[in-house]
Amino acid sequence: MQQSVSLSVEIPEDLHTSVQNYLEVHSGWSQDRLFCAAISLFLMQNGVTQRQVSRIYLDSLFGQQPESNKEMIRSKF
């Protein structure tokens, strides 16, 4: 079973505004889903070939709830 980690990051205000606008228009997406898709796609495009990363990307893209989200363990950075 995979574990989830909660992140707290600072992003540029313009990027945050764009994310919020996107989420308002696309009600099927959540901020968590969007960031999982974006981070996993970035990793795949930059040479990460782990099957788990590909699975997270596909699950995020198609709206599936990954196994890791069923039981979440949160820690703060």
Beta strands, then each sheet from edge to edge (+ up, - down):
end
